[in-house]
Amino acid sequence: MTSLYDIPLQTIDGAPAALADYKGTVLLLVNVASRCGLTPQYEGLERLHERYADRGFTVLGFPSNQFGGQEPGTADEIKTFCSTTYGVTFPLFAKADVNGADQQPLYTELTAVSDADGKAGDVQWNFEKFLVDAEGTVVARFRPRTEPESAQIVEAIEAHLPR
């Protein structure tokens, strides 16, 4: 398996990036969309980001237009929507495919990880969440309907925060 830290990424502004930029930080990676019934999850994601940021945690958003065309905007439109509608301050990355032939390599690694029911494979819909520990290992996967501030996610974050 490739180290998640070594996979090249691009910020929503087009700058080169990598998860290595967040080494030592617990991460919640989420494929996001602006026109989805689950879009209000941005609120909970931002609250998690703010609540745990000073303890070594951040949310990372990965816009994807693969589910019902629910993220059709440009990078600027996505950034503006997220900041003005939901006050998003966590990092956003370039829009990318999370499934299929053009799958972002990061998601190739993430989707190999099983959820609590032991099921790996394709991202099911917008707002699927992957928890990565401070060493870069995927430690949990949460399906789209699991709310960001659910007990399962909060407990998993707290269990992996640096002491």
N, C-alpha and C positions, 0 to 999 in steps of 0.2 A: 504494500500500500504506500502511496505517495504521502508524505507529510502534508497535512493541511496547510502548514505554514509556508510551504514551497510553491503553492499553486498561485500563479499570477492572476490578479484581479484588477479591476479598474473602478475608481470611484465614480459617483454619478456625474462628477465634473470632468471625467475623462483622464484623470491622473492615474499613473500606475500605483498599485497597492498590493498588499498581500496580508494574509492573516498573521504573518510574522510581525506585522506592525502592532499587533495586540498580544504578543507573547507575554505570558504571565497574567493574563486577564481571562476571566470566565466570560464566555460569549454565548449569546442566544441569537442564532442565525435564523432569519425568517424571510420567506418569499412573500412579498407584499404586493398589493394592488389597490388602486384608488377608487375603483368603481365596483366593488364587491360587497355582498351582504355582510362579509366579515371585516370590512374596512374599519369599522369602529374599534377593532382590536388595536389600532394604532394608539388609542388612549391608554390602554393597559400596558402596552409595550413601552411607551414613553414614561409612564409612572414607574415601571420596573427599572428602566434605565436610570432615572433620577434617584430612585430609592437606594440602589446598590452601587452607583458609579464610584463613590468614594471608598468602596470596599473591594474594588478590583473586578468590576463587572460592566459589560456594555452589551447593548442590543445592536445588531447589524442587519440592515434591511436590504433585500435583494429584489427589486421590482422585476416582475415577470408578466408578460402578456399572454401566457399560454392557456389560461383558463377562462374561457368565455370572452376573450378580448377585453378583459377588465382593467388593463393597464396600458391604454393606447397612447398615452401622452409622451411628449419629449422629456428629456432629462430635466430641463428647466420647469416644465409644467408639473412634473412629479415633485420636484423639490418645493416649488411654490405651494402646491396642494398640501403636502405633508406639513410644512412649517406653518402655513396660515390656518389650515383647518384643524390640525391636531397638535400643533406646537412641537413637532418632532425635532429633537436635537441630536438624536443618535445618528451615526454614520449611515449613509445610503450608498449603494454601489450601482454600477451600470446595469441597465435592464438586460436580462439574460434568460435563456431557456433553462428550466430546471429539470426537464425531462426530454427524452427523444434524441434524435441524431445530432442536434446542435447543442446538447446539454453542456452547460458550463462545467468545466472539470471539477470545480469544488463540489458541485452537486452530484457528480459521478461518485465521489467518495462518500458524501453524506447519505445518499440513498441506499448505500450498501448496508447501512446501520438499521437494525430492527427497532420497532416501537415496543411499547409495553406488552403487546400481544404477540410479539415475536415475528412481526411482519416487516420485511424490508421492501425495497423496490420503489417504484415511482412516487413522487410527491403527489398527493391526492388532489389538492386544491390550493388556493391562495392561503397564506398564513399557516403553513406547516412550519414547525419550530424544531431546531436542533440545538441542544446544549453541548457546548464544547468546554472542557475544563482548562485550567491555566497551563497545562502541558500540551494542549492541542489535540486531545482525544475526545471524540464524540461520546458523551456519556448518557445521553437521553434523546429520544425523539418523541415529539408530541404532534398529534394530528391537528388539522386546521381548526376544528371546533373546540379544542381545548383552549380556554380563555387564558391570556397571558398571566393574569394574577390568580389563577387557580391554585389550589393547595399543592397539586402535583408539581407544577412548575416552580412555585416559590420554594417548596421544600428541596427540590433538586438544586436550584440555584444556591440556596443557603448551605447545602451539604458540600458544595464544591468551591465556595468562596475561599480565597486565601485566608489563613488564620492570622 
